[in-house]
Amino acid sequence: MEISRPPSSRSAAGSGSTRWRAGRSSTPTAPPSCATAPTGPRSSPGRTASPGGRYHFDGTDYQVALTEPGKGNAIHGFLRWRSWRATRHEADRVVMATTLFPHTGYPFLLDVAVDYHLTGGGLVVTTTATNGGDRACPYGCGQPPYLSPGDGRLDDCDLEFAAETRVTTDESRQLPAGTEGVAGTAFDFRTRRRIGAQRIDFAFRDLARDAEGLAWARLWGADGGCAELWVDGSYPYIEIYTGDTLTPERRRRGLGTEPMSCPPTHSSPANT
């Protein structure tokens, strides 16, 4: 969870950058159809599951709508179905923005802007949130890009993802249950290896970072092509998702590689 304080002169309350490279991404949902999987910068103010849609913040209990009623969870934040507007549009750049107005369960005012900048090194995505209210508000963000295996499936792909720790979940509701080191387990991808039939839907932390402070995930398809993503220090967690619960035509056709600015703790408002 990140607690966004009321800004002076509406200064940025939180920001972070990610980058996709190699020109590969999974097929988006075709308009005007309804999205069947979370994609895009919709996970503010949070990304993970909150049991019963309840959280406690600054001495007050809050209740938000359940977006996974079958599991009794609220998940994926508030921005998935919001209208966005382009505030900047250039040949290599677009900035999309939206305002999250106070509503039931989240009585706070938040301005969010996402800057998509196409550079020689890939697509750089920077998210900035501004607290427009007069009090502190709970905030965390994430977004779920999918790295593409090309024309094949994840079963034939290699993954390299240097994280030391996996956040475990319970089987019934996928709520965080604890942590375990990846060394010696099926979730150790610190060295490049084949994914095969392995199913993954977990958050990871303790990410290895390069000299610039960036953490990387790399996916090689059967054709030898590589798609990769980096995140800066604003994102200490990455969720890896092999897409096994998607619709049949999309199942295991892309690797969800989801940066998160806060831990998937089920008791914090960052999970709403």
N, C-alpha and C positions, 0 to 999 in steps of 0.2 A: 504494500500500500504506500502511496505517496500522498502526503497531506499538502494540498495547495493552499497557500496563504493568500489573503486578499492583496492584490498587487497595487503598488503605487504607480500612477500613470499607465495603468493597464499593461504592466510588463509581463513577459512570459513567465508562466508558473511552472512549466515543465516542457522539456523537449528531448528528442532523441533521433538518431539517424540509423537507417539501414541501407543496404545496397544489394541489388540483384545484378548478376552479370552473366553473359554468354547468350543472351537473346532467347532464352527459353522460359516459358511460363505455361501453366496448364490452361486448358480451354475455359474461358469464362462462361458464366450463365448467359444464355442468349436472351436479349430483351424481346418481348416484355415479360418473360417467364419469371416465376418466383425463384429466388435462390434456394438451392437444395443443400448448400454447404456454406459455412462462413468464409467469405473472402473480402479483402479490402480493409480499409482503416476504420472498422466499426466497433472496435473493442474498448472504447473509452466510455466511462471512466474505469472499466475493468474488463477482464477477459475470462476468468475462470468461474467455477460453480459456487454459488452460495446456497446452502441448504435452507429450504423453505423460503428463500428470497429475503431473509432477514439479516441485518447487520447492525452493529452498534458503533456510533461515532460521536466523539466529543460530548459524551453524557446522554445521548439520545438514541433510542431504538428506532430503526426504520424498516419498512416492509415494501419490497418492490414486486412487480408482477413476475410470475413464474414463466420462464421461456422453455423449460423442460418439465412440463407438468407431470409426465409419466415418472420422472425421477424426483419430483418435488424440488427442482433446482431453478435458480435464476443464473443465466450464463450469457456471455458474449457482449455485455455492456449495453449501451443505449443508442449507439450511432448507426446500427445496421440498416434501419429503415428511415433514416433522416434524409431530408433534402439537402443537397450540397450545391454550392455556387462556385464558379470559377472567378477568383479574384486576380489572377494573373495568367496570361496565356501567350506563350511564345513558341517558336519552332521547336525548342528543346526543353521547354519547361511549362508546367501548369501547376497552379496552386489552387486547391479546393478547400473551401471553408464551410463551416456550419456553426450554428449556435444551439447549444443544449440549454433550453429554458427550464426553470424549476418545474418539477412535476411530482406526483405522488411517489414517495420513496426516495427521491433525490431532489430536495428543495434548494438546489444550488444553480448558479448561472455560470456556464462554461463556454468559452469560445475556442474552437479547435480548427487548426489549419494544417493541411498536409501538402507539402511541397514535393512534387515529382520532378526530378531534374535528370535528364538524359545526358550523360557525360561519356567521354571516351572509355572510361572504365566500367560503365554500366549505369543502371538506373538508381539514383540516390534518392531515398525517401526520408524526409525530415518531418516529424510531427511536433507541433507546438500547441500547447494548451494554455489559455489565459483565464484566470479566475476573474470574472466580471462582477462578482458579488462583494458584499461587505463583511464576509466572515470566511474562515477557513473551510475548505471542502475536501472530501476524500477524492483521490484521483489516482488512476493507474492506466496504462494504455498498452495495447498490443494490436498486431494485425497478422493475418495468416496468409502470407505468400506461399504458393505451391511451386516447388522446383520440379521441372518436367523431365521425365525419362526419355523424351523424344517420342518415337512411335511405339515404343514397347511398354512394359509394365515394370513396376518397382522390383518385382522378383528377380529381374535380370540386371539390376543396378548395383553399383558399389556406392557406399556412403562413407564419408570421413567427417566426423563430428567430435571434436575434442571437449567433452564434458566429463567431470569427475563424479557427479552425483545425480541420481535419478529421484524424482519425487514420486513415491508410490501412492496408489489410490485404492479405495475399496472396490469390490467387484460390482456391487449393486448400483451405486450412484456416482462412481468415479470421483469421489471426494478425496482430498489429500489425506493420507494415512501415516505418512512418515517419509524417511529418506533412506537410500542405500547407495553405497559406492558402486560404480559400474564395473570396477576391476573384477575380472573373472566371471562376469555375467553375460547373458545374451545381449545386453544393451551397451556393451563396450564397443564403440566405433571410433575410438581415439586413433586407431590405425585403419586405413582404408580397407574395407572388406565388403563382401556381397551381402545384400539384405535378404535375398531368398524369400521364403514364405513368412518371415517373421512379421508379426503384428505389433505396431508401436503406437501408443497414444498416451505419452507421458511428457511432463515438463522435466527439464534438466537444468542444473545450476553448476556453479564452480567451473565456468567456461574458461578454457585456455585462450589466452590473448597474445597477439603478436606485439611487436615493438611499438606499434601505433595504438595499442589498446583495443584492437578489434578482435572479435570472436568470429569464426568462420564455420560454415557448413557447406560441404561439397557433394554433389551427386553426379556420378558418371553413368550415362546410359549405355545400352548394349552396343550402340554405334560408336562409342568412344567419346562422344560429346560430353562436356561438363557444364553443369549449372551450379552457381555458387551464390552464397549470401553472406554478407558480414553485418555485424551489429556493433555499435559503439558501446561505451560504458553505461549508457542510460538503460540498457537492457541486460540485466544479469541472468535472465532466464530465457530459454528457448523450448517451446513445445514441439516435439517431433510426432507427426501423425501420418500413418501409412494409408489412410483413407479407406479402411475396411468397412466402415459403416455408411459410406456414400452410396448413391444409386448405382446399379450395376454397370452402367456405361462409364462411370467416373471412378469406380472402385480401383484403387492401387494404380491410378493413372498419373498421380502426382504426389510429391512428398510435402505435406504441410510442414513448414519450417517457421514457427510462429514466435517472433520476439515478444517478450513481456517485460514491462518495467517493474513489475512487482511479483512477489511469490504467489503461487496458487493456494493461498491459505483460505479455508472455507469460512473463517469467522470475520474477515475484514470487508469493508465496503468496496475495496478494489475488485471484489468478485461480483459486483452487481452490474 
